[in-house]
Amino acid sequence: MLQTSGIPRTGRQKELSKRYAGLYKAAATLVLIALSVMLPQVFHMVGGANAGRAFLPMHIPVLIAGLLLGAPWGVAAGLLSPLVSHAISGMPAAAILPVMMPELGFYGAVAGAFRGKTNRFFALAAALTLGRLLLAAFLLVSALSGGTFPLPEYVWSALLEGLPGIVLQLAVLPFLTAWLERRYTR
């Protein structure tokens, strides 16, 4: 759904626009998945091994997918990004995939669910808050059912070490997604 020149569209043009909207969203999701594979690499090269945990670079494209494209595409980006990244780079570690895939999928779903219903900042804050609560609940259930996740260390890492990334996301993504939406969609 690229910008048009303002010329009134016929019924056929509207039909084609709707038909290609799915193709556009699928292509945009693939680009965001590719970005979610590349961004962590850049953060690790520039900031070292801990930059990924601090700045949560894989979360950024997933949240953009939810905020710009809607819940189904945010979920797809969230579920596929860690899997594709692991297949290409080995990161995140295989042991983290069962936690990270639903977590990122949930971020994309919540950001997309609030898309258009509230402002971008609130949608993003809701996604980040509810996603962290889901993560904590998942880890708690895993620990109570005899799982092998080191619960206190992982929750500590996810909540506190990721604060710079959360601040970065809250400060940048509402403005970035508004700009992208004005620039590339109608």
Z-matrix of the N, CA and C atoms (Angstrom, degrees):
N
C 1 1.439
C 2 1.524 1 108.90
N 3 1.284 2 114.89 1 69.24
C 4 1.447 3 119.92 2 178.37
C 5 1.512 4 109.84 3 -76.11
N 6 1.300 5 115.12 4 163.50
C 7 1.458 6 119.52 5 -178.90
C 8 1.525 7 110.32 6 -62.41
N 9 1.303 8 115.49 7 142.57
C 10 1.456 9 120.66 8 174.93
C 11 1.507 10 107.93 9 -107.18
N 12 1.310 11 115.24 10 171.09
C 13 1.466 12 119.11 11 -174.97
C 14 1.519 13 113.08 12 -84.31
N 15 1.300 14 118.68 13 6.14
C 16 1.449 15 120.48 14 179.40
C 17 1.517 16 113.07 15 92.75
N 18 1.316 17 117.11 16 1.48
C 19 1.462 18 121.43 17 178.32
C 20 1.527 19 108.12 18 -74.63
N 21 1.337 20 118.10 19 133.15
C 22 1.467 21 119.45 20 178.54
C 23 1.523 22 110.40 21 -59.03
N 24 1.324 23 115.85 22 138.26
C 25 1.453 24 120.33 23 -177.08
C 26 1.526 25 110.77 24 -99.30
N 27 1.313 26 114.54 25 147.38
C 28 1.461 27 120.42 26 176.87
C 29 1.525 28 108.65 27 -80.50
N 30 1.321 29 116.33 28 172.92
C 31 1.463 30 120.83 29 177.51
C 32 1.515 31 111.83 30 -59.27
N 33 1.339 32 117.22 31 -40.30
C 34 1.473 33 121.50 32 178.86
C 35 1.526 34 110.38 33 -63.62
N 36 1.320 35 117.46 34 -41.43
C 37 1.458 36 120.25 35 179.51
C 38 1.527 37 110.81 36 -65.44
N 39 1.325 38 117.34 37 -38.36
C 40 1.460 39 120.51 38 177.68
C 41 1.524 40 110.49 39 -65.26
N 42 1.344 41 116.45 40 -39.52
C 43 1.455 42 120.89 41 178.65
C 44 1.527 43 110.62 42 -63.27
N 45 1.327 44 116.78 43 -44.71
C 46 1.455 45 120.72 44 178.00
C 47 1.518 46 111.30 45 -64.10
N 48 1.325 47 116.03 46 -38.87
C 49 1.456 48 120.08 47 178.83
C 50 1.529 49 110.40 48 -61.04
N 51 1.330 50 116.92 49 -43.42
C 52 1.470 51 120.29 50 178.09
C 53 1.518 52 110.83 51 -66.24
N 54 1.330 53 117.10 52 -40.01
C 55 1.455 54 120.82 53 -178.67
C 56 1.526 55 111.01 54 -63.78
N 57 1.319 56 115.83 55 -42.45
C 58 1.454 57 119.44 56 -177.51
C 59 1.524 58 113.23 57 -83.32
N 60 1.314 59 117.73 58 -9.44
C 61 1.463 60 120.03 59 177.69
C 62 1.517 61 110.12 60 -61.46
N 63 1.321 62 117.50 61 -41.03
C 64 1.467 63 120.64 62 178.01
C 65 1.515 64 111.68 63 -64.36
N 66 1.326 65 116.72 64 -40.35
C 67 1.459 66 120.85 65 177.83
C 68 1.524 67 110.47 66 -64.61
N 69 1.318 68 116.48 67 -42.60
C 70 1.462 69 121.45 68 177.86
C 71 1.531 70 110.34 69 -60.61
N 72 1.329 71 116.60 70 -45.49
C 73 1.466 72 120.29 71 -178.96
C 74 1.518 73 111.29 72 -67.30
N 75 1.325 74 117.37 73 -37.54
C 76 1.467 75 120.14 74 177.47
C 77 1.531 76 110.50 75 -64.43
N 78 1.331 77 116.52 76 -43.72
C 79 1.470 78 120.24 77 179.09
C 80 1.525 79 110.58 78 -64.87
N 81 1.324 80 117.05 79 -42.67
C 82 1.472 81 120.31 80 178.36
C 83 1.520 82 110.57 81 -63.10
N 84 1.332 83 117.51 82 -38.50
C 85 1.470 84 120.96 83 178.34
C 86 1.520 85 110.28 84 -64.18
N 87 1.321 86 117.64 85 -42.29
C 88 1.466 87 120.33 86 178.12
C 89 1.523 88 111.31 87 -62.67
N 90 1.317 89 116.73 88 -39.89
C 91 1.472 90 120.15 89 177.25
C 92 1.531 91 109.71 90 -63.08
N 93 1.335 92 117.02 91 -42.83
C 94 1.469 93 120.42 92 -179.97
C 95 1.521 94 111.53 93 -67.86
N 96 1.333 95 118.27 94 -34.83
C 97 1.468 96 120.57 95 175.17
C 98 1.526 97 109.58 96 -64.44
N 99 1.327 98 117.15 97 -44.22
C 100 1.466 99 120.42 98 177.05
C 101 1.528 100 110.62 99 -59.99
N 102 1.327 101 116.29 100 -41.34
C 103 1.464 102 120.26 101 177.67
C 104 1.526 103 111.06 102 -64.07
N 105 1.325 104 116.82 103 -36.07
C 106 1.463 105 119.43 104 179.83
C 107 1.525 106 111.71 105 -71.43
N 108 1.320 107 117.93 106 -16.59
C 109 1.465 108 121.40 107 173.35
C 110 1.527 109 109.55 108 -84.34
N 111 1.335 110 116.34 109 -38.25
C 112 1.464 111 120.27 110 -175.90
C 113 1.527 112 113.61 111 -78.87
N 114 1.330 113 117.38 112 -41.16
C 115 1.471 114 119.98 113 -176.18
C 116 1.525 115 113.58 114 -56.11
N 117 1.336 116 119.66 115 -46.34
C 118 1.472 117 117.93 116 178.28
C 119 1.530 118 112.45 117 -59.74
N 120 1.334 119 116.62 118 -36.11
C 121 1.466 120 119.46 119 178.43
C 122 1.523 121 110.51 120 -62.07
N 123 1.321 122 115.90 121 -43.54
C 124 1.470 123 120.39 122 179.77
C 125 1.529 124 110.02 123 -64.33
N 126 1.325 125 117.21 124 -45.46
C 127 1.461 126 120.41 125 179.85
C 128 1.519 127 111.23 126 -61.96
N 129 1.332 128 117.44 127 -39.68
C 130 1.471 129 120.24 128 179.26
C 131 1.528 130 111.45 129 -68.96
N 132 1.335 131 117.26 130 -36.32
C 133 1.469 132 119.42 131 178.79
C 134 1.528 133 110.77 132 -68.32
N 135 1.322 134 116.60 133 -40.40
C 136 1.457 135 120.22 134 -175.97
C 137 1.529 136 111.99 135 -82.07
N 138 1.329 137 117.19 136 -43.46
C 139 1.461 138 120.35 137 -172.44
C 140 1.508 139 116.30 138 -109.15
N 141 1.318 140 117.92 139 1.86
C 142 1.454 141 120.49 140 -179.76
C 143 1.517 142 112.12 141 88.09
N 144 1.311 143 114.72 142 -177.03
C 145 1.463 144 121.64 143 -173.14
C 146 1.532 145 112.98 144 -63.02
N 147 1.313 146 118.03 145 -32.61
C 148 1.470 147 120.32 146 -177.25
C 149 1.524 148 114.15 147 -82.62
N 150 1.318 149 117.69 148 -7.19
C 151 1.469 150 120.33 149 -178.72
C 152 1.523 151 111.76 150 -63.45
N 153 1.316 152 116.87 151 -32.82
C 154 1.462 153 120.02 152 179.02
C 155 1.519 154 112.13 153 -65.07
N 156 1.324 155 116.63 154 -44.63
C 157 1.471 156 120.22 155 179.03
C 158 1.516 157 111.32 156 -69.32
N 159 1.309 158 117.39 157 -30.78
C 160 1.466 159 120.03 158 -177.30
C 161 1.528 160 111.70 159 -79.95
N 162 1.327 161 117.30 160 -42.16
C 163 1.466 162 119.62 161 -171.65
C 164 1.528 163 114.13 162 -105.88
N 165 1.322 164 118.07 163 -5.36
C 166 1.465 165 123.15 164 173.95
C 167 1.534 166 112.37 165 49.35
N 168 1.335 167 117.47 166 54.12
C 169 1.459 168 119.40 167 -173.78
C 170 1.528 169 114.29 168 -65.33
N 171 1.315 170 118.85 169 -28.09
C 172 1.464 171 119.71 170 179.66
C 173 1.524 172 111.55 171 -71.09
N 174 1.324 173 116.92 172 -24.88
C 175 1.458 174 120.80 173 -179.47
C 176 1.530 175 112.03 174 -69.96
N 177 1.323 176 116.96 175 -30.63
C 178 1.465 177 121.57 176 -172.66
C 179 1.529 178 112.32 177 -59.40
N 180 1.349 179 119.73 178 -54.26
C 181 1.468 180 118.56 179 179.60
C 182 1.525 181 113.31 180 -64.49
N 183 1.322 182 117.43 181 -31.62
C 184 1.467 183 120.76 182 178.80
C 185 1.529 184 109.81 183 -65.77
N 186 1.313 185 116.57 184 -44.94
C 187 1.465 186 120.36 185 178.27
C 188 1.530 187 110.85 186 -64.96
N 189 1.322 188 117.14 187 -38.03
C 190 1.459 189 120.69 188 176.41
C 191 1.532 190 109.53 189 -62.08
N 192 1.324 191 117.02 190 -42.72
C 193 1.471 192 120.45 191 179.21
C 194 1.524 193 110.26 192 -58.96
N 195 1.320 194 117.20 193 -46.41
C 196 1.460 195 120.01 194 179.46
C 197 1.519 196 112.06 195 -64.17
N 198 1.325 197 116.33 196 -46.34
C 199 1.467 198 120.37 197 -176.69
C 200 1.530 199 112.90 198 -68.42
N 201 1.327 200 117.80 199 -33.67
C 202 1.466 201 120.78 200 -176.98
C 203 1.524 202 113.53 201 -93.63
N 204 1.330 203 116.49 202 -39.08
C 205 1.460 204 119.87 203 -168.77
C 206 1.521 205 114.04 204 -106.86
N 207 1.324 206 117.25 205 -17.78
C 208 1.455 207 120.40 206 179.45
C 209 1.519 208 112.67 207 108.41
N 210 1.316 209 114.75 208 171.94
C 211 1.457 210 121.97 209 -173.27
C 212 1.532 211 114.03 210 -59.80
N 213 1.336 212 120.24 211 -48.82
C 214 1.477 213 117.70 212 -176.72
C 215 1.524 214 113.11 213 -60.10
N 216 1.324 215 116.02 214 -38.50
C 217 1.461 216 119.96 215 -179.28
C 218 1.526 217 111.14 216 -75.88
N 219 1.325 218 116.86 217 -32.89
C 220 1.461 219 120.44 218 174.23
C 221 1.518 220 111.36 219 -65.30
N 222 1.333 221 116.50 220 -41.03
C 223 1.469 222 120.62 221 177.00
C 224 1.530 223 109.88 222 -62.68
N 225 1.332 224 116.54 223 -46.35
C 226 1.467 225 120.42 224 -179.98
C 227 1.526 226 110.90 225 -58.86
N 228 1.319 227 116.55 226 -46.70
C 229 1.466 228 120.39 227 179.23
C 230 1.525 229 110.37 228 -63.17
N 231 1.332 230 116.77 229 -41.09
C 232 1.463 231 120.36 230 -179.02
C 233 1.511 232 113.69 231 -66.89
N 234 1.315 233 117.20 232 -38.92
C 235 1.464 234 120.39 233 -179.92
C 236 1.524 235 112.27 234 -75.82
N 237 1.329 236 116.10 235 -38.78
C 238 1.467 237 119.54 236 -174.74
C 239 1.525 238 114.39 237 -84.02
N 240 1.324 239 117.78 238 -29.44
C 241 1.469 240 120.10 239 -176.00
C 242 1.525 241 113.30 240 -57.71
N 243 1.342 242 119.28 241 -51.77
C 244 1.462 243 117.77 242 179.60
C 245 1.533 244 112.62 243 -64.59
N 246 1.324 245 116.62 244 -35.57
C 247 1.457 246 121.12 245 -179.34
C 248 1.525 247 111.16 246 -65.85
N 249 1.323 248 116.55 247 -47.99
C 250 1.470 249 120.89 248 179.09
C 251 1.527 250 110.06 249 -65.20
N 252 1.317 251 117.02 250 -42.68
C 253 1.457 252 120.70 251 179.02
C 254 1.527 253 110.90 252 -61.09
N 255 1.316 254 116.43 253 -42.86
C 256 1.473 255 119.91 254 178.88
C 257 1.527 256 110.41 255 -63.83
N 258 1.325 257 117.21 256 -41.89
C 259 1.464 258 120.59 257 -179.30
C 260 1.528 259 111.65 258 -64.09
N 261 1.332 260 116.74 259 -34.47
C 262 1.467 261 120.51 260 -177.10
C 263 1.531 262 111.87 261 -86.80
N 264 1.335 263 116.90 262 -45.18
C 265 1.464 264 119.83 263 -170.08
C 266 1.528 265 114.78 264 -115.95
N 267 1.328 266 116.95 265 -11.19
C 268 1.462 267 119.05 266 -175.18
C 269 1.515 268 113.05 267 83.45
N 270 1.333 269 116.40 268 0.34
C 271 1.471 270 120.98 269 178.08
C 272 1.521 271 108.38 270 -117.76
N 273 1.267 272 119.46 271 138.50
C 274 1.462 273 128.44 272 -5.20
C 275 1.528 274 110.99 273 -69.51
N 276 1.316 275 115.40 274 164.01
C 277 1.457 276 121.33 275 -179.32
C 278 1.526 277 109.77 276 -60.71
N 279 1.318 278 116.38 277 151.16
C 280 1.465 279 121.56 278 -177.94
C 281 1.523 280 111.76 279 -56.61
N 282 1.308 281 117.77 280 -34.44
C 283 1.470 282 120.97 281 -179.15
C 284 1.526 283 111.96 282 -67.04
N 285 1.324 284 117.85 283 -24.17
C 286 1.463 285 122.22 284 -178.06
C 287 1.533 286 111.81 285 -88.54
N 288 1.330 287 118.03 286 -21.20
C 289 1.467 288 120.91 287 -176.89
C 290 1.526 289 114.06 288 -54.09
N 291 1.353 290 119.70 289 -44.42
C 292 1.469 291 118.27 290 -179.38
C 293 1.528 292 113.98 291 -63.39
N 294 1.313 293 117.24 292 -19.20
C 295 1.464 294 121.13 293 177.44
C 296 1.527 295 110.01 294 -93.88
N 297 1.325 296 115.88 295 -44.44
C 298 1.456 297 120.12 296 -172.27
C 299 1.533 298 112.75 297 -72.60
N 300 1.314 299 118.32 298 -36.24
C 301 1.463 300 120.07 299 -178.67
C 302 1.532 301 111.98 300 -62.43
N 303 1.341 302 119.91 301 -52.15
C 304 1.472 303 117.71 302 177.64
C 305 1.526 304 112.86 303 -66.70
N 306 1.328 305 116.95 304 -32.66
C 307 1.467 306 119.71 305 178.89
C 308 1.526 307 110.15 306 -61.85
N 309 1.325 308 117.01 307 -50.96
C 310 1.460 309 119.94 308 -179.07
C 311 1.528 310 111.12 309 -68.78
N 312 1.324 311 116.86 310 -36.49
C 313 1.461 312 119.38 311 175.55
C 314 1.519 313 111.61 312 -60.38
N 315 1.319 314 115.71 313 -39.78
C 316 1.464 315 120.89 314 178.68
C 317 1.526 316 110.91 315 -66.78
N 318 1.354 317 116.47 316 -40.86
C 319 1.468 318 119.49 317 175.85
C 320 1.523 319 110.60 318 -56.76
N 321 1.329 320 116.26 319 -48.32
C 322 1.456 321 120.35 320 179.76
C 323 1.517 322 112.25 321 -62.50
N 324 1.341 323 116.47 322 -38.68
C 325 1.471 324 120.70 323 -179.75
C 326 1.520 325 111.54 324 -66.45
N 327 1.318 326 117.03 325 -46.54
C 328 1.473 327 120.11 326 -177.49
C 329 1.526 328 110.58 327 -68.74
N 330 1.329 329 117.06 328 -44.06
C 331 1.473 330 119.24 329 177.78
C 332 1.521 331 110.03 330 -59.41
N 333 1.326 332 116.63 331 -41.46
C 334 1.455 333 120.49 332 179.23
C 335 1.517 334 112.97 333 -70.62
N 336 1.327 335 117.11 334 -35.95
C 337 1.464 336 120.63 335 -179.80
C 338 1.532 337 111.24 336 -65.90
N 339 1.319 338 116.76 337 -35.29
C 340 1.460 339 120.25 338 179.51
C 341 1.523 340 112.63 339 -86.40
N 342 1.334 341 116.92 340 -7.50
C 343 1.472 342 122.09 341 179.94
C 344 1.521 343 109.72 342 -59.18
N 345 1.302 344 116.10 343 125.48
C 346 1.458 345 121.17 344 178.33
C 347 1.520 346 114.34 345 81.62
N 348 1.316 347 118.21 346 -13.06
C 349 1.461 348 121.04 347 -179.80
C 350 1.528 349 112.11 348 -95.24
N 351 1.305 350 115.94 349 -19.22
C 352 1.460 351 122.11 350 -179.02
C 353 1.527 352 107.89 351 -153.50
N 354 1.296 353 116.71 352 178.79
C 355 1.463 354 117.58 353 179.44
C 356 1.534 355 110.18 354 -73.38
N 357 1.318 356 115.12 355 161.35
C 358 1.467 357 121.43 356 -174.78
C 359 1.532 358 112.26 357 -61.91
N 360 1.312 359 116.78 358 -38.51
C 361 1.462 360 119.74 359 -178.54
C 362 1.525 361 110.05 360 -62.37
N 363 1.322 362 117.77 361 -46.08
C 364 1.465 363 120.47 362 179.81
C 365 1.526 364 110.96 363 -65.83
N 366 1.334 365 117.04 364 -41.30
C 367 1.465 366 120.23 365 178.26
C 368 1.524 367 110.45 366 -59.86
N 369 1.301 368 116.05 367 -42.37
C 370 1.457 369 121.03 368 179.20
C 371 1.524 370 111.25 369 -67.85
N 372 1.325 371 116.69 370 -45.87
C 373 1.469 372 120.54 371 178.66
C 374 1.530 373 111.11 372 -61.06
N 375 1.330 374 116.59 373 -40.56
C 376 1.469 375 120.27 374 177.72
C 377 1.521 376 110.55 375 -63.76
N 378 1.331 377 117.21 376 -43.99
C 379 1.462 378 120.52 377 179.29
C 380 1.522 379 111.16 378 -61.63
N 381 1.320 380 116.81 379 -45.15
C 382 1.467 381 120.26 380 -178.61
C 383 1.522 382 111.66 381 -66.58
N 384 1.322 383 117.30 382 -42.55
C 385 1.462 384 121.15 383 -179.36
C 386 1.521 385 111.09 384 -67.07
N 387 1.329 386 116.47 385 -51.09
C 388 1.462 387 119.90 386 -178.31
C 389 1.532 388 111.46 387 -66.51
N 390 1.322 389 116.54 388 -34.28
C 391 1.460 390 120.20 389 177.19
C 392 1.516 391 112.08 390 -64.69
N 393 1.318 392 117.18 391 -41.60
C 394 1.478 393 120.30 392 177.70
C 395 1.523 394 110.82 393 -67.55
N 396 1.328 395 116.97 394 -36.79
C 397 1.467 396 119.70 395 176.52
C 398 1.528 397 110.84 396 -65.67
N 399 1.337 398 117.11 397 -41.02
C 400 1.459 399 120.43 398 176.31
C 401 1.517 400 110.82 399 -61.83
N 402 1.317 401 116.52 400 -43.39
C 403 1.460 402 120.84 401 178.58
C 404 1.524 403 110.95 402 -59.89
N 405 1.324 404 116.89 403 -47.31
C 406 1.467 405 120.54 404 179.13
C 407 1.528 406 110.68 405 -62.08
N 408 1.329 407 117.43 406 -42.07
C 409 1.467 408 120.53 407 178.76
C 410 1.522 409 111.15 408 -64.31
N 411 1.319 410 116.91 409 -42.64
C 412 1.462 411 121.24 410 178.80
C 413 1.524 412 110.72 411 -60.47
N 414 1.320 413 116.11 412 -45.52
C 415 1.465 414 120.14 413 -179.18
C 416 1.525 415 111.19 414 -67.94
N 417 1.326 416 117.47 415 -36.52
C 418 1.455 417 120.88 416 177.45
C 419 1.522 418 110.74 417 -64.33
N 420 1.332 419 116.87 418 -46.62
C 421 1.465 420 120.38 419 177.81
C 422 1.523 421 110.13 420 -61.67
N 423 1.317 422 116.89 421 -41.08
C 424 1.460 423 120.77 422 178.51
C 425 1.529 424 111.20 423 -61.91
N 426 1.322 425 116.90 424 -43.68
C 427 1.466 426 120.52 425 -179.87
C 428 1.523 427 111.05 426 -67.11
N 429 1.332 428 117.01 427 -40.97
C 430 1.467 429 120.33 428 -179.05
C 431 1.520 430 112.41 429 -70.14
N 432 1.322 431 116.81 430 -26.01
C 433 1.462 432 119.40 431 -179.94
C 434 1.524 433 112.10 432 -94.93
N 435 1.316 434 116.41 433 15.15
C 436 1.462 435 120.63 434 176.38
C 437 1.508 436 114.15 435 86.40
N 438 1.316 437 117.46 436 18.32
C 439 1.456 438 121.58 437 178.46
C 440 1.514 439 111.96 438 -64.94
N 441 1.295 440 115.48 439 165.53
C 442 1.464 441 120.27 440 -175.13
C 443 1.523 442 113.65 441 -99.91
N 444 1.336 443 118.43 442 4.01
C 445 1.456 444 119.82 443 179.65
C 446 1.519 445 110.03 444 -70.22
N 447 1.323 446 117.16 445 133.20
C 448 1.463 447 120.35 446 174.26
C 449 1.532 448 109.08 447 -74.28
N 450 1.306 449 116.18 448 87.50
C 451 1.461 450 123.04 449 -169.61
C 452 1.524 451 114.52 450 -50.83
N 453 1.331 452 120.27 451 -58.76
C 454 1.479 453 118.13 452 -175.49
C 455 1.527 454 113.12 453 -61.14
N 456 1.327 455 117.15 454 -40.81
C 457 1.459 456 120.10 455 -177.65
C 458 1.530 457 111.21 456 -66.96
N 459 1.322 458 116.50 457 -42.35
C 460 1.457 459 119.39 458 -177.20
C 461 1.524 460 111.02 459 -69.59
N 462 1.327 461 117.32 460 -42.48
C 463 1.467 462 120.19 461 178.75
C 464 1.522 463 109.69 462 -63.46
N 465 1.327 464 116.39 463 -43.76
C 466 1.461 465 120.70 464 177.42
C 467 1.520 466 110.20 465 -57.29
N 468 1.326 467 115.77 466 -47.99
C 469 1.454 468 121.24 467 -179.81
C 470 1.519 469 110.68 468 -61.69
N 471 1.325 470 116.89 469 -46.40
C 472 1.458 471 120.76 470 -176.16
C 473 1.523 472 111.98 471 -66.34
N 474 1.306 473 116.82 472 -37.99
C 475 1.463 474 119.78 473 -175.40
C 476 1.519 475 113.15 474 -85.68
N 477 1.309 476 116.76 475 -49.46
C 478 1.460 477 118.87 476 -172.75
C 479 1.525 478 114.00 477 -89.90
N 480 1.321 479 117.00 478 -42.67
C 481 1.463 480 117.85 479 179.80
C 482 1.521 481 111.31 480 -66.63
N 483 1.328 482 117.08 481 -26.54
C 484 1.458 483 120.83 482 -179.16
C 485 1.518 484 114.67 483 -85.41
N 486 1.338 485 117.92 484 1.12
C 487 1.469 486 120.12 485 -179.15
C 488 1.527 487 114.21 486 -56.87
N 489 1.339 488 119.38 487 -42.18
C 490 1.475 489 117.47 488 177.03
C 491 1.532 490 112.17 489 -59.90
N 492 1.317 491 116.84 490 -37.56
C 493 1.459 492 120.16 491 178.16
C 494 1.514 493 112.18 492 -67.64
N 495 1.317 494 116.62 493 -40.00
C 496 1.460 495 120.64 494 178.48
C 497 1.526 496 110.22 495 -63.77
N 498 1.325 497 116.81 496 -43.71
C 499 1.460 498 120.86 497 177.49
C 500 1.529 499 110.42 498 -62.40
N 501 1.327 500 116.45 499 -43.95
C 502 1.464 501 120.83 500 177.63
C 503 1.531 502 110.91 501 -59.49
N 504 1.327 503 116.67 502 -45.67
C 505 1.462 504 120.68 503 -179.66
C 506 1.527 505 111.21 504 -62.79
N 507 1.320 506 117.06 505 -45.05
C 508 1.466 507 120.34 506 -179.20
C 509 1.526 508 111.95 507 -66.94
N 510 1.331 509 116.26 508 -32.23
C 511 1.468 510 120.06 509 -177.98
C 512 1.521 511 112.48 510 -80.12
N 513 1.326 512 118.00 511 -32.02
C 514 1.462 513 120.70 512 -170.76
C 515 1.530 514 113.64 513 -106.59
N 516 1.323 515 117.69 514 -43.71
C 517 1.463 516 119.84 515 -169.98
C 518 1.528 517 115.51 516 -62.89
N 519 1.335 518 120.68 517 -38.22
C 520 1.471 519 116.87 518 177.19
C 521 1.532 520 112.81 519 -59.34
N 522 1.317 521 116.72 520 -40.02
C 523 1.460 522 120.69 521 -179.67
C 524 1.524 523 111.46 522 -74.67
N 525 1.322 524 116.59 523 -41.04
C 526 1.459 525 120.75 524 179.19
C 527 1.526 526 111.39 525 -63.29
N 528 1.327 527 117.37 526 -44.90
C 529 1.467 528 119.24 527 -179.84
C 530 1.531 529 111.66 528 -68.46
N 531 1.327 530 117.58 529 -34.00
C 532 1.470 531 119.62 530 175.82
C 533 1.525 532 109.83 531 -63.78
N 534 1.315 533 116.76 532 -43.88
C 535 1.461 534 120.82 533 178.75
C 536 1.525 535 110.93 534 -64.01
N 537 1.330 536 117.05 535 -45.45
C 538 1.469 537 120.61 536 179.58
C 539 1.526 538 111.39 537 -62.26
N 540 1.316 539 116.29 538 -40.01
C 541 1.453 540 119.07 539 -179.92
C 542 1.533 541 111.32 540 -66.69
N 543 1.313 542 117.02 541 -42.23
C 544 1.477 543 119.80 542 176.90
C 545 1.517 544 110.64 543 -64.23
N 546 1.304 545 116.04 544 -38.54
C 547 1.482 546 121.59 545 -173.70
C 548 1.525 547 112.64 546 -75.91
N 549 1.334 548 117.61 547 -40.30
C 550 1.453 549 119.63 548 -168.75
C 551 1.513 550 116.39 549 -117.00
N 552 1.319 551 117.94 550 -6.62
C 553 1.456 552 119.06 551 178.27
C 554 1.511 553 108.67 552 -129.29
N 555 1.280 554 114.24 553 170.42
C 556 1.464 555 117.00 554 177.63
C 557 1.494 556 109.76 555 -112.08
